[in-house]
Amino acid sequence: MRKEEKLDIINAISAQLEETPNFYITDIAGLNAEKTHALRKACFEAGVKLVVTKNTLFTKVLEASENEEMKKLAEVLAGPTAIMYTVAPNAPAKVINFAIKSREEMIADIVSLLLSPIRNVMSALEHKDDDKAEGSAE
């Protein structure tokens, strides 16, 4: 990426922060394409602007800020990052709760994944017993 392009992105992020000072920084590393699409759709419907950004460019914006608290945010940037800009401060939280599974749903998914091999073995054993019963009937 050329230096001019980087400066354009930095200026765009700075302008967006001035226009909508309420923002969330989100780590989107664990989202697959389907979940990313669902998140983008939910953001659009809630009036939240979701922008994926390079951490190095966003860090430059944060470090140039006069706000000391914003400068500290650069420390948490790691992995794929998206910024959720909003006029209503709680809108991104509502979107995240809607688009991302709850703790209980994630635990249920993990339990299901753990039980899957056991179910496969049980199914194979039952199928083997059925084969034996069919073989002895002939």
The first five atom37 places (N, CA, C, CB, O) and aatype in JSON, in Angstrom:
{
  "aatype": [12, 1, 11, 6, 6, 11, 10, 3, 9, 9, 2, 0, 9, 15, 0, 5, 10, 6, 6, 16, 14, 2, 13, 18, 9, 16, 3, 9, 0, 7, 10, 2, 0, 6, 11, 16, 8, 0, 10, 1, 11, 0, 4, 13, 6, 0, 7, 19, 11, 10, 19, 19, 16, 11, 2, 16, 10, 13, 16, 11, 19, 10, 6, 0, 15, 6, 2, 6, 6, 12, 11, 11, 10, 0, 6, 19, 10, 0, 7, 14, 16, 0, 9, 12, 18, 16, 19, 0, 14, 2, 0, 14, 0, 11, 19, 9, 2, 13, 0, 9, 11, 15, 1, 6, 6, 12, 9, 0, 3, 9, 19, 15, 10, 10, 10, 15, 14, 9, 1, 2, 19, 12, 15, 0, 10, 6, 8, 11, 3, 3, 3, 11, 0, 6, 7, 15, 0, 6],
  "atom_mask": [
    [1, 1, 1, 1, 1],
    [1, 1, 1, 1, 1],
    [1, 1, 1, 1, 1],
    [1, 1, 1, 1, 1],
    [1, 1, 1, 1, 1],
    [1, 1, 1, 1, 1],
    [1, 1, 1, 1, 1],
    [1, 1, 1, 1, 1],
    [1, 1, 1, 1, 1],
    [1, 1, 1, 1, 1],
    [1, 1, 1, 1, 1],
    [1, 1, 1, 1, 1],
    [1, 1, 1, 1, 1],
    [1, 1, 1, 1, 1],
    [1, 1, 1, 1, 1],
    [1, 1, 1, 1, 1],
    [1, 1, 1, 1, 1],
    [1, 1, 1, 1, 1],
    [1, 1, 1, 1, 1],
    [1, 1, 1, 1, 1],
    [1, 1, 1, 1, 1],
    [1, 1, 1, 1, 1],
    [1, 1, 1, 1, 1],
    [1, 1, 1, 1, 1],
    [1, 1, 1, 1, 1],
    [1, 1, 1, 1, 1],
    [1, 1, 1, 1, 1],
    [1, 1, 1, 1, 1],
    [1, 1, 1, 1, 1],
    [1, 1, 1, 0, 1],
    [1, 1, 1, 1, 1],
    [1, 1, 1, 1, 1],
    [1, 1, 1, 1, 1],
    [1, 1, 1, 1, 1],
    [1, 1, 1, 1, 1],
    [1, 1, 1, 1, 1],
    [1, 1, 1, 1, 1],
    [1, 1, 1, 1, 1],
    [1, 1, 1, 1, 1],
    [1, 1, 1, 1, 1],
    [1, 1, 1, 1, 1],
    [1, 1, 1, 1, 1],
    [1, 1, 1, 1, 1],
    [1, 1, 1, 1, 1],
    [1, 1, 1, 1, 1],
    [1, 1, 1, 1, 1],
    [1, 1, 1, 0, 1],
    [1, 1, 1, 1, 1],
    [1, 1, 1, 1, 1],
    [1, 1, 1, 1, 1],
    [1, 1, 1, 1, 1],
    [1, 1, 1, 1, 1],
    [1, 1, 1, 1, 1],
    [1, 1, 1, 1, 1],
    [1, 1, 1, 1, 1],
    [1, 1, 1, 1, 1],
    [1, 1, 1, 1, 1],
    [1, 1, 1, 1, 1],
    [1, 1, 1, 1, 1],
    [1, 1, 1, 1, 1],
    [1, 1, 1, 1, 1],
    [1, 1, 1, 1, 1],
    [1, 1, 1, 1, 1],
    [1, 1, 1, 1, 1],
    [1, 1, 1, 1, 1],
    [1, 1, 1, 1, 1],
    [1, 1, 1, 1, 1],
    [1, 1, 1, 1, 1],
    [1, 1, 1, 1, 1],
    [1, 1, 1, 1, 1],
    [1, 1, 1, 1, 1],
    [1, 1, 1, 1, 1],
    [1, 1, 1, 1, 1],
    [1, 1, 1, 1, 1],
    [1, 1, 1, 1, 1],
    [1, 1, 1, 1, 1],
    [1, 1, 1, 1, 1],
    [1, 1, 1, 1, 1],
    [1, 1, 1, 0, 1],
    [1, 1, 1, 1, 1],
    [1, 1, 1, 1, 1],
    [1, 1, 1, 1, 1],
    [1, 1, 1, 1, 1],
    [1, 1, 1, 1, 1],
    [1, 1, 1, 1, 1],
    [1, 1, 1, 1, 1],
    [1, 1, 1, 1, 1],
    [1, 1, 1, 1, 1],
    [1, 1, 1, 1, 1],
    [1, 1, 1, 1, 1],
    [1, 1, 1, 1, 1],
    [1, 1, 1, 1, 1],
    [1, 1, 1, 1, 1],
    [1, 1, 1, 1, 1],
    [1, 1, 1, 1, 1],
    [1, 1, 1, 1, 1],
    [1, 1, 1, 1, 1],
    [1, 1, 1, 1, 1],
    [1, 1, 1, 1, 1],
    [1, 1, 1, 1, 1],
    [1, 1, 1, 1, 1],
    [1, 1, 1, 1, 1],
    [1, 1, 1, 1, 1],
    [1, 1, 1, 1, 1],
    [1, 1, 1, 1, 1],
    [1, 1, 1, 1, 1],
    [1, 1, 1, 1, 1],
    [1, 1, 1, 1, 1],
    [1, 1, 1, 1, 1],
    [1, 1, 1, 1, 1],
    [1, 1, 1, 1, 1],
    [1, 1, 1, 1, 1],
    [1, 1, 1, 1, 1],
    [1, 1, 1, 1, 1],
    [1, 1, 1, 1, 1],
    [1, 1, 1, 1, 1],
    [1, 1, 1, 1, 1],
    [1, 1, 1, 1, 1],
    [1, 1, 1, 1, 1],
    [1, 1, 1, 1, 1],
    [1, 1, 1, 1, 1],
    [1, 1, 1, 1, 1],
    [1, 1, 1, 1, 1],
    [1, 1, 1, 1, 1],
    [1, 1, 1, 1, 1],
    [1, 1, 1, 1, 1],
    [1, 1, 1, 1, 1],
    [1, 1, 1, 1, 1],
    [1, 1, 1, 1, 1],
    [1, 1, 1, 1, 1],
    [1, 1, 1, 1, 1],
    [1, 1, 1, 1, 1],
    [1, 1, 1, 1, 1],
    [1, 1, 1, 1, 1],
    [1, 1, 1, 0, 1],
    [1, 1, 1, 1, 1],
    [1, 1, 1, 1, 1],
    [1, 1, 1, 1, 1]
  ],
  "atom_positions": [
    [[0.84, -1.17, 0.0], [0.0, 0.0, 0.0], [0.89, 1.24, 0.0], [-0.96, -0.01, 1.22], [1.84, 1.34, 0.78]],
    [[0.57, 2.18, -0.88], [1.38, 3.4, -0.99], [1.12, 4.32, 0.19], [1.07, 4.12, -2.31], [0.08, 4.24, 0.85]],
    [[2.07, 5.19, 0.44], [1.99, 6.12, 1.56], [0.76, 7.02, 1.45], [3.27, 6.98, 1.63], [0.12, 7.32, 2.46]],
    [[0.42, 7.44, 0.23], [-0.75, 8.3, 0.03], [-2.04, 7.57, 0.42], [-0.83, 8.76, -1.44], [-2.94, 8.16, 1.01]],
    [[-2.1, 6.27, 0.09], [-3.28, 5.48, 0.45], [-3.39, 5.34, 1.97], [-3.2, 4.08, -0.21], [-4.48, 5.43, 2.53]],
    [[-2.27, 5.12, 2.61], [-2.26, 5.01, 4.07], [-2.72, 6.32, 4.71], [-0.85, 4.64, 4.58], [-3.52, 6.3, 5.65]],
    [[-2.23, 7.44, 4.2], [-2.65, 8.74, 4.74], [-4.14, 8.97, 4.52], [-1.83, 9.87, 4.09], [-4.81, 9.54, 5.38]],
    [[-4.66, 8.54, 3.38], [-6.1, 8.67, 3.11], [-6.91, 7.88, 4.13], [-6.43, 8.2, 1.68], [-7.93, 8.36, 4.63]],
    [[-6.46, 6.67, 4.44], [-7.17, 5.83, 5.41], [-7.09, 6.45, 6.8], [-6.58, 4.4, 5.43], [-8.09, 6.5, 7.52]],
    [[-5.91, 6.92, 7.19], [-5.73, 7.56, 8.5], [-6.64, 8.78, 8.61], [-4.26, 7.97, 8.71], [-7.29, 8.99, 9.63]],
    [[-6.7, 9.59, 7.55], [-7.56, 10.77, 7.55], [-9.03, 10.39, 7.61], [-7.3, 11.62, 6.32], [-9.82, 11.06, 8.28]],
    [[-9.41, 9.32, 6.92], [-10.8, 8.86, 6.93], [-11.2, 8.38, 8.32], [-11.01, 7.74, 5.9], [-12.3, 8.66, 8.79]],
    [[-10.31, 7.64, 8.98], [-10.59, 7.17, 10.35], [-10.72, 8.36, 11.29], [-9.48, 6.2, 10.84], [-11.64, 8.42, 12.11]],
    [[-9.8, 9.31, 11.18], [-9.85, 10.51, 12.03], [-11.14, 11.28, 11.82], [-8.64, 11.42, 11.75], [-11.77, 11.72, 12.79]],
    [[-11.54, 11.46, 10.57], [-12.77, 12.18, 10.26], [-13.99, 11.45, 10.82], [-12.92, 12.38, 8.75], [-14.91, 12.08, 11.35]],
    [[-13.99, 10.12, 10.7], [-15.11, 9.33, 11.22], [-15.18, 9.44, 12.73], [-14.98, 7.86, 10.8], [-16.28, 9.51, 13.29]],
    [[-14.04, 9.46, 13.41], [-14.03, 9.6, 14.87], [-14.53, 10.97, 15.31], [-12.63, 9.36, 15.41], [-15.17, 11.09, 16.35]],
    [[-14.25, 11.99, 14.52], [-14.77, 13.32, 14.84], [-16.27, 13.38, 14.63], [-14.07, 14.4, 13.99], [-17.0, 14.01, 15.4]],
    [[-16.74, 12.72, 13.57], [-18.17, 12.72, 13.25], [-18.97, 11.87, 14.24], [-18.38, 12.2, 11.83], [-20.04, 12.28, 14.69]],
    [[-18.45, 10.7, 14.58], [-19.13, 9.79, 15.52], [-18.12, 9.37, 16.59], [-19.71, 8.53, 14.78], [-17.44, 8.36, 16.44]],
    [[-18.04, 10.14, 17.67], [-17.03, 9.85, 18.69], [-17.29, 8.58, 19.5], [-16.93, 11.0, 19.63], [-16.4, 8.11, 20.21]],
    [[-18.5, 8.01, 19.4], [-18.79, 6.75, 20.08], [-18.38, 5.59, 19.17], [-20.31, 6.64, 20.47], [-18.88, 5.46, 18.06]],
    [[-17.46, 4.78, 19.64], [-17.02, 3.65, 18.83], [-16.61, 2.49, 19.71], [-15.87, 4.06, 17.93], [-16.23, 2.65, 20.87]],
    [[-16.7, 1.31, 19.12], [-16.24, 0.08, 19.77], [-15.12, -0.47, 18.91], [-17.41, -0.97, 19.94], [-15.15, -0.37, 17.68]],
    [[-14.12, -1.05, 19.55], [-13.07, -1.78, 18.84], [-13.39, -3.25, 19.02], [-11.62, -1.41, 19.38], [-13.54, -3.72, 20.15]],
    [[-13.5, -3.98, 17.93], [-13.88, -5.39, 18.01], [-12.82, -6.27, 17.38], [-15.22, -5.62, 17.35], [-12.26, -5.94, 16.33]],
    [[-12.55, -7.38, 18.02], [-11.65, -8.39, 17.49], [-12.52, -9.37, 16.71], [-10.82, -9.12, 18.63], [-13.37, -10.04, 17.3]],
    [[-12.33, -9.46, 15.42], [-13.18, -10.3, 14.58], [-12.48, -11.58, 14.14], [-13.64, -9.53, 13.37], [-12.88, -12.19, 13.15]],
    [[-11.46, -11.98, 14.86], [-10.66, -13.14, 14.48], [-11.47, -14.44, 14.43], [-9.52, -13.31, 15.44], [-11.24, -15.26, 13.54]],
    [[-12.4, -14.64, 15.33], [-13.12, -15.9, 15.4], [-14.34, -16.0, 14.5], [0.0, 0.0, 0.0], [-15.05, -17.0, 14.53]],
    [[-14.59, -14.97, 13.7], [-15.79, -14.98, 12.88], [-15.52, -15.57, 11.5], [-16.34, -13.58, 12.74], [-14.58, -15.17, 10.81]],
    [[-16.35, -16.53, 11.11], [-16.26, -17.06, 9.75], [-17.05, -16.13, 8.82], [-16.81, -18.53, 9.67], [-17.6, -15.13, 9.28]],
    [[-17.11, -16.45, 7.54], [-17.78, -15.59, 6.57], [-19.26, -15.41, 6.9], [-17.63, -16.16, 5.17], [-19.8, -14.3, 6.78]],
    [[-19.92, -16.47, 7.32], [-21.35, -16.41, 7.63], [-21.61, -15.47, 8.81], [-21.9, -17.81, 7.94], [-22.52, -14.64, 8.77]],
    [[-20.82, -15.61, 9.86], [-20.99, -14.76, 11.04], [-20.61, -13.31, 10.74], [-20.16, -15.3, 12.21], [-21.25, -12.38, 11.26]],
    [[-19.59, -13.11, 9.93], [-19.2, -11.75, 9.55], [-20.33, -11.08, 8.77], [-17.9, -11.77, 8.71], [-20.64, -9.91, 9.0]],
    [[-20.94, -11.83, 7.86], [-22.07, -11.29, 7.1], [-23.23, -10.95, 8.02], [-22.52, -12.3, 6.03], [-23.85, -9.89, 7.88]],
    [[-23.53, -11.83, 8.96], [-24.61, -11.58, 9.91], [-24.32, -10.34, 10.76], [-24.83, -12.8, 10.81], [-25.22, -9.55, 11.04]],
    [[-23.07, -10.18, 11.17], [-22.68, -9.02, 11.97], [-22.82, -7.74, 11.16], [-21.25, -9.17, 12.48], [-23.35, -6.74, 11.65]],
    [[-22.34, -7.76, 9.92], [-22.45, -6.58, 9.06], [-23.91, -6.2, 8.83], [-21.76, -6.83, 7.7], [-24.26, -5.02, 8.87]],
    [[-24.75, -7.2, 8.6], [-26.17, -6.95, 8.37], [-26.82, -6.36, 9.61], [-26.88, -8.25, 7.96], [-27.58, -5.39, 9.52]],
    [[-26.52, -6.93, 10.77], [-27.09, -6.44, 12.01], [-26.61, -5.01, 12.3], [-26.72, -7.36, 13.17], [-27.39, -4.19, 12.78]],
    [[-25.36, -4.72, 12.0], [-24.84, -3.37, 12.19], [-25.57, -2.38, 11.29], [-23.32, -3.32, 11.9], [-25.98, -1.31, 11.73]],
    [[-25.72, -2.75, 10.03], [-26.41, -1.88, 9.08], [-27.82, -1.57, 9.55], [-26.45, -2.53, 7.68], [-28.26, -0.41, 9.53]],
    [[-28.53, -2.6, 9.99], [-29.91, -2.43, 10.44], [-30.01, -1.58, 11.71], [-30.54, -3.78, 10.69], [-31.02, -0.92, 11.93]],
    [[-28.96, -1.58, 12.53], [-28.97, -0.82, 13.78], [-28.35, 0.57, 13.62], [-28.22, -1.58, 14.85], [-28.28, 1.34, 14.58]],
    [[-27.92, 0.9, 12.41], [-27.31, 2.21, 12.18], [-25.89, 2.31, 12.7], [0.0, 0.0, 0.0], [-25.42, 3.4, 13.02]],
    [[-25.22, 1.18, 12.78], [-23.83, 1.13, 13.23], [-22.95, 0.91, 12.01], [-23.6, 0.01, 14.31], [-23.2, 0.02, 11.2]],
    [[-21.91, 1.73, 11.89], [-20.99, 1.59, 10.76], [-19.83, 0.69, 11.19], [-20.47, 2.98, 10.27], [-19.11, 1.01, 12.13]],
    [[-19.66, -0.44, 10.5], [-18.6, -1.4, 10.81], [-17.51, -1.3, 9.75], [-19.16, -2.86, 10.89], [-17.78, -1.47, 8.56]],
    [[-16.28, -1.01, 10.18], [-15.17, -0.84, 9.25], [-13.99, -1.68, 9.74], [-14.76, 0.66, 9.12], [-13.51, -1.51, 10.86]],
    [[-13.51, -2.58, 8.89], [-12.32, -3.37, 9.2], [-11.12, -2.48, 8.89], [-12.27, -4.73, 8.37], [-11.08, -1.81, 7.85]],
    [[-10.15, -2.47, 9.79], [-9.01, -1.58, 9.62], [-7.7, -2.28, 9.99], [-9.19, -0.32, 10.48], [-7.69, -3.27, 10.72]],
    [[-6.63, -1.74, 9.47], [-5.31, -2.24, 9.85], [-4.93, -1.63, 11.2], [-4.24, -1.89, 8.77], [-5.1, -0.43, 11.42]],
    [[-4.43, -2.46, 12.07], [-4.08, -2.0, 13.42], [-3.02, -0.89, 13.39], [-3.57, -3.17, 14.27], [-3.08, 0.06, 14.17]],
    [[-2.06, -1.02, 12.49], [-0.99, 0.0, 12.44], [-1.55, 1.37, 12.07], [0.09, -0.42, 11.43], [-1.11, 2.38, 12.61]],
    [[-2.51, 1.4, 11.14], [-3.08, 2.69, 10.74], [-3.98, 3.25, 11.85], [-3.88, 2.53, 9.44], [-3.96, 4.45, 12.11]],
    [[-4.75, 2.39, 12.48], [-5.61, 2.85, 13.57], [-4.76, 3.32, 14.75], [-6.58, 1.72, 14.01], [-5.13, 4.28, 15.44]],
    [[-3.64, 2.66, 14.99], [-2.73, 3.07, 16.06], [-2.23, 4.49, 15.83], [-1.54, 2.1, 16.17], [-2.12, 5.28, 16.76]],
    [[-1.91, 4.8, 14.58], [-1.43, 6.16, 14.26], [-2.5, 7.2, 14.57], [-1.03, 6.25, 12.77], [-2.2, 8.28, 15.08]],
    [[-3.76, 6.87, 14.28], [-4.87, 7.78, 14.6], [-4.98, 7.96, 16.11], [-6.2, 7.24, 14.03], [-5.11, 9.09, 16.59]],
    [[-4.92, 6.86, 16.85], [-5.04, 6.92, 18.3], [-3.9, 7.71, 18.93], [-5.09, 5.52, 18.89], [-4.11, 8.52, 19.83]],
    [[-2.68, 7.48, 18.45], [-1.52, 8.16, 19.01], [-1.53, 9.66, 18.7], [-0.23, 7.53, 18.47], [-0.98, 10.46, 19.46]],
    [[-2.16, 10.05, 17.6], [-2.25, 11.47, 17.24], [-3.34, 12.19, 18.02], [-2.5, 11.61, 15.74], [-3.42, 13.42, 18.0]],
    [[-4.17, 11.44, 18.7], [-5.27, 12.02, 19.47], [-4.74, 12.81, 20.67], [-6.23, 10.93, 19.95], [-3.7, 12.47, 21.24]],
    [[-5.46, 13.85, 21.03], [-5.11, 14.62, 22.22], [-5.67, 13.96, 23.48], [-5.63, 16.05, 22.1], [-5.29, 14.32, 24.59]],
    [[-6.56, 13.0, 23.3], [-7.19, 12.3, 24.41], [-6.28, 11.17, 24.89], [-8.58, 11.74, 23.99], [-5.99, 10.23, 24.14]],
    [[-5.82, 11.27, 26.13], [-4.88, 10.28, 26.68], [-5.52, 8.89, 26.78], [-4.4, 10.73, 28.06], [-4.84, 7.88, 26.58]],
    [[-6.81, 8.83, 27.07], [-7.5, 7.54, 27.17], [-7.52, 6.84, 25.8], [-8.94, 7.73, 27.69], [-7.34, 5.62, 25.72]],
    [[-7.73, 7.61, 24.74], [-7.74, 7.01, 23.4], [-6.36, 6.47, 23.03], [-8.2, 8.03, 22.36], [-6.26, 5.44, 22.36]],
    [[-5.32, 7.15, 23.45], [-3.96, 6.69, 23.15], [-3.7, 5.31, 23.74], [-2.93, 7.7, 23.68], [-2.98, 4.5, 23.16]],
    [[-4.3, 5.06, 24.91], [-4.1, 3.77, 25.59], [-4.75, 2.61, 24.82], [-4.68, 3.84, 27.0], [-4.35, 1.46, 24.98]],
    [[-5.74, 2.92, 24.0], [-6.43, 1.86, 23.25], [-5.5, 1.14, 22.27], [-7.61, 2.44, 22.5], [-5.75, -0.01, 21.91]],
    [[-4.45, 1.8, 21.84], [-3.52, 1.19, 20.89], [-2.9, -0.09, 21.46], [-2.41, 2.18, 20.52], [-2.51, -0.98, 20.71]],
    [[-2.81, -0.17, 22.79], [-2.21, -1.34, 23.44], [-3.03, -2.61, 23.25], [-2.03, -1.07, 24.92], [-2.47, -3.71, 23.29]],
    [[-4.34, -2.49, 23.04], [-5.19, -3.67, 22.95], [-5.38, -4.18, 21.52], [-6.53, -3.37, 23.55], [-6.01, -5.21, 21.31]],
    [[-4.85, -3.48, 20.55], [-5.05, -3.88, 19.16], [-4.18, -5.08, 18.83], [-4.73, -2.72, 18.21], [-2.95, -5.02, 18.89]],
    [[-4.84, -6.17, 18.46], [-4.14, -7.39, 18.05], [-5.08, -8.19, 17.16], [-3.68, -8.24, 19.29], [-6.28, -8.26, 17.43]],
    [[-4.55, -8.77, 16.14], [-5.37, -9.58, 15.25], [-6.29, -8.73, 14.39], [0.0, 0.0, 0.0], [-6.19, -7.5, 14.39]],
    [[-7.19, -9.39, 13.66], [-8.12, -8.65, 12.8], [-9.03, -7.75, 13.64], [-8.96, -9.62, 11.95], [-9.7, -8.22, 14.57]],
    [[-9.06, -6.47, 13.31], [-9.81, -5.5, 14.09], [-10.83, -4.8, 13.22], [-8.87, -4.5, 14.73], [-10.57, -4.47, 12.07]],
    [[-11.99, -4.56, 13.8], [-13.02, -3.74, 13.16], [-13.42, -2.66, 14.14], [-14.26, -4.6, 12.71], [-13.39, -2.86, 15.36]],
    [[-13.79, -1.52, 13.6], [-14.27, -0.42, 14.42], [-15.77, -0.28, 14.15], [-13.5, 0.93, 14.11], [-16.21, -0.27, 13.0]],
    [[-16.53, -0.18, 15.22], [-17.98, 0.0, 15.1], [-18.29, 1.44, 15.53], [-18.77, -1.05, 15.98], [-18.25, 1.76, 16.72]],
    [[-18.59, 2.3, 14.55], [-18.92, 3.7, 14.82], [-20.42, 3.82, 15.03], [-18.45, 4.62, 13.66], [-21.21, 3.17, 14.35]],
    [[-20.81, 4.67, 15.99], [-22.23, 4.83, 16.27], [-22.54, 6.17, 16.9], [-22.71, 3.72, 17.18], [-21.68, 6.79, 17.54]],
    [[-23.76, 6.6, 16.71], [-24.24, 7.81, 17.38], [-24.77, 7.43, 18.76], [-25.35, 8.51, 16.53], [-24.54, 8.14, 19.74]],
    [[-25.48, 6.3, 18.83], [-26.02, 5.8, 20.1], [-24.97, 4.91, 20.76], [-27.36, 5.02, 19.88], [-24.61, 3.88, 20.19]],
    [[-24.48, 5.28, 21.94], [-23.38, 4.54, 22.56], [-23.64, 3.06, 22.82], [-23.04, 5.19, 23.84], [-22.7, 2.27, 22.82]],
    [[-24.9, 2.66, 23.04], [-25.15, 1.26, 23.36], [-25.55, 0.42, 22.14], [-26.22, 1.16, 24.4], [-25.76, -0.79, 22.28]],
    [[-25.66, 1.01, 20.98], [-26.09, 0.28, 19.79], [-25.16, -0.89, 19.43], [-26.18, 1.23, 18.61], [-25.66, -1.98, 19.15]],
    [[-23.83, -0.71, 19.43], [-22.97, -1.86, 19.11], [-23.12, -3.02, 20.1], [-21.54, -1.41, 19.08], [-23.04, -4.18, 19.7]],
    [[-23.32, -2.71, 21.37], [-23.49, -3.78, 22.36], [-24.72, -4.61, 22.04], [-23.6, -3.2, 23.79], [-24.7, -5.84, 22.16]],
    [[-25.8, -3.95, 21.64], [-27.02, -4.66, 21.27], [-26.79, -5.52, 20.02], [-28.16, -3.67, 21.03], [-27.28, -6.64, 19.93]],
    [[-26.04, -4.98, 19.07], [-25.74, -5.73, 17.84], [-24.91, -6.95, 18.16], [-25.01, -4.83, 16.83], [-25.18, -8.04, 17.66]],
    [[-23.89, -6.79, 18.99], [-23.01, -7.9, 19.33], [-23.8, -9.0, 20.03], [-21.85, -7.43, 20.23], [-23.62, -10.18, 19.72]],
    [[-24.66, -8.63, 20.95], [-25.49, -9.63, 21.63], [-26.41, -10.35, 20.67], [-26.3, -8.98, 22.74], [-26.71, -11.53, 20.86]],
    [[-26.88, -9.66, 19.63], [-27.79, -10.26, 18.66], [-27.04, -11.16, 17.68], [-28.55, -9.17, 17.91], [-27.52, -12.24, 17.34]],
    [[-25.88, -10.71, 17.23], [-25.17, -11.42, 16.14], [-24.24, -12.51, 16.63], [-24.38, -10.43, 15.32], [-23.9, -13.4, 15.85]],
    [[-23.83, -12.47, 17.86], [-22.87, -13.44, 18.38], [-23.59, -14.34, 19.39], [-21.63, -12.72, 19.04], [-24.47, -13.89, 20.12]],
    [[-23.2, -15.59, 19.42], [-23.83, -16.54, 20.34], [-23.57, -16.16, 21.79], [-23.33, -17.96, 20.09], [-22.53, -15.59, 22.13]],
    [[-24.54, -16.47, 22.63], [-24.39, -16.23, 24.05], [-23.44, -17.27, 24.65], [-25.77, -16.27, 24.77], [-23.07, -18.25, 23.99]],
    [[-23.06, -17.06, 25.88], [-22.16, -17.98, 26.58], [-22.78, -19.37, 26.65], [-21.84, -17.47, 28.01], [-22.11, -20.37, 26.42]],
    [[-24.08, -19.41, 26.97], [-24.79, -20.69, 27.1], [-24.85, -21.42, 25.75], [-26.21, -20.46, 27.65], [-24.7, -22.64, 25.69]],
    [[-25.07, -20.67, 24.67], [-25.11, -21.29, 23.34], [-23.74, -21.85, 22.97], [-25.56, -20.28, 22.28], [-23.65, -22.92, 22.37]],
    [[-22.68, -21.13, 23.33], [-21.34, -21.62, 23.02], [-21.02, -22.88, 23.82], [-20.3, -20.53, 23.31], [-20.4, -23.81, 23.3]],
    [[-21.43, -22.91, 25.09], [-21.21, -24.11, 25.91], [-21.96, -25.29, 25.32], [-21.65, -23.87, 27.38], [-21.43, -26.4, 25.27]],
    [[-23.2, -25.06, 24.88], [-23.99, -26.13, 24.27], [-23.3, -26.65, 23.01], [-25.4, -25.63, 23.93], [-23.29, -27.86, 22.76]],
    [[-22.74, -25.75, 22.2], [-22.02, -26.17, 21.0], [-20.8, -27.02, 21.36], [-21.58, -24.94, 20.18], [-20.53, -28.02, 20.7]],
    [[-20.07, -26.63, 22.39], [-18.88, -27.37, 22.81], [-19.28, -28.76, 23.3], [-18.12, -26.61, 23.91], [-18.64, -29.75, 22.95]],
    [[-20.33, -28.83, 24.12], [-20.8, -30.12, 24.61], [-21.21, -31.0, 23.44], [-21.98, -29.94, 25.6], [-20.9, -32.19, 23.41]],
    [[-21.9, -30.42, 22.48], [-22.33, -31.17, 21.3], [-21.12, -31.71, 20.52], [-23.19, -30.29, 20.38], [-21.12, -32.85, 20.07]],
    [[-20.09, -30.88, 20.38], [-18.88, -31.32, 19.69], [-18.18, -32.44, 20.45], [-17.92, -30.15, 19.5], [-17.65, -33.37, 19.85]],
    [[-18.17, -32.34, 21.77], [-17.53, -33.38, 22.58], [-18.31, -34.69, 22.51], [-17.42, -32.92, 24.04], [-17.71, -35.76, 22.54]],
    [[-19.63, -34.62, 22.43], [-20.45, -35.82, 22.38], [-20.5, -36.45, 21.0], [-21.85, -35.49, 22.83], [-20.84, -37.63, 20.87]],
    [[-20.16, -35.7, 19.98], [-20.24, -36.19, 18.61], [-19.45, -37.49, 18.37], [-19.76, -35.13, 17.66], [-20.0, -38.42, 17.78]],
    [[-18.19, -37.59, 18.8], [-17.46, -38.84, 18.59], [-18.12, -40.02, 19.31], [-16.02, -38.69, 19.06], [-18.13, -41.13, 18.78]],
    [[-18.65, -39.78, 20.49], [-19.32, -40.85, 21.24], [-20.55, -41.32, 20.47], [-19.71, -40.37, 22.66], [-20.81, -42.52, 20.38]],
    [[-21.3, -40.36, 19.93], [-22.49, -40.72, 19.14], [-22.1, -41.54, 17.91], [-23.26, -39.45, 18.72], [-22.78, -42.5, 17.55]],
    [[-21.01, -41.16, 17.27], [-20.55, -41.89, 16.08], [-20.18, -43.33, 16.42], [-19.35, -41.18, 15.45], [-20.52, -44.26, 15.69]],
    [[-19.48, -43.51, 17.53], [-19.09, -44.86, 17.96], [-20.33, -45.68, 18.29], [-18.14, -44.81, 19.18], [-20.45, -46.83, 17.88]],
    [[-21.27, -45.08, 19.03], [-22.5, -45.79, 19.4], [-23.29, -46.18, 18.16], [-23.36, -44.92, 20.33], [-23.83, -47.28, 18.07]],
    [[-23.36, -45.27, 17.21], [-24.09, -45.54, 15.96], [-23.43, -46.69, 15.2], [-24.15, -44.28, 15.08], [-24.11, -47.57, 14.67]],
    [[-22.1, -46.68, 15.15], [-21.38, -47.74, 14.45], [-21.59, -49.08, 15.13], [-19.88, -47.42, 14.38], [-21.78, -50.1, 14.47]],
    [[-21.56, -49.09, 16.46], [-21.8, -50.34, 17.19], [-23.21, -50.85, 16.98], [-21.53, -50.14, 18.69], [-23.42, -52.04, 16.79]],
    [[-24.19, -49.96, 17.01], [-25.57, -50.37, 16.77], [-25.74, -50.91, 15.35], [-26.53, -49.19, 17.0], [-26.45, -51.89, 15.13]],
    [[-25.08, -50.26, 14.4], [-25.16, -50.7, 13.01], [-24.5, -52.07, 12.85], [-24.49, -49.67, 12.07], [-24.99, -52.91, 12.09]],
    [[-23.4, -52.3, 13.57], [-22.71, -53.57, 13.51], [-23.59, -54.69, 14.08], [-21.36, -53.5, 14.27], [-23.65, -55.79, 13.54]],
    [[-24.29, -54.38, 15.2], [-25.22, -55.34, 15.79], [-26.36, -55.66, 14.82], [-25.79, -54.8, 17.11], [-26.78, -56.81, 14.73]],
    [[-26.85, -54.66, 14.1], [-27.91, -54.87, 13.12], [-27.42, -55.77, 11.98], [-28.4, -53.54, 12.56], [-28.16, -56.62, 11.5]],
    [[-26.17, -55.57, 11.56], [-25.58, -56.41, 10.5], [-25.48, -57.86, 10.94], [-24.19, -55.88, 10.1], [-25.74, -58.78, 10.17]],
    [[-25.07, -58.06, 12.22], [-24.95, -59.42, 12.74], [-26.32, -60.1, 12.79], [-24.3, -59.42, 14.14], [-26.46, -61.27, 12.46]],
    [[-27.32, -59.34, 13.21], [-28.67, -59.9, 13.32], [-29.19, -60.26, 11.95], [-29.62, -58.91, 14.0], [-29.87, -61.29, 11.81]],
    [[-28.92, -59.46, 10.93], [-29.36, -59.77, 9.56], [-28.62, -60.98, 9.02], [-29.14, -58.55, 8.64], [-29.21, -61.79, 8.3]],
    [[-27.32, -61.1, 9.36], [-26.5, -62.22, 8.88], [-26.96, -63.55, 9.48], [0.0, 0.0, 0.0], [-26.93, -64.57, 8.8]],
    [[-27.37, -63.55, 10.73], [-27.76, -64.79, 11.39], [-29.17, -65.2, 10.98], [-27.67, -64.64, 12.92], [-29.53, -66.37, 11.12]],
    [[-29.99, -64.26, 10.47], [-31.35, -64.57, 10.05], [-31.36, -65.3, 8.72], [-32.19, -63.29, 9.96], [-32.34, -65.97, 8.4]],
    [[-30.31, -65.21, 7.93], [-30.27, -65.83, 6.62], [-29.93, -67.27, 6.66], [-29.33, -65.15, 5.74], [-29.87, -67.92, 5.62]]
  ]
}
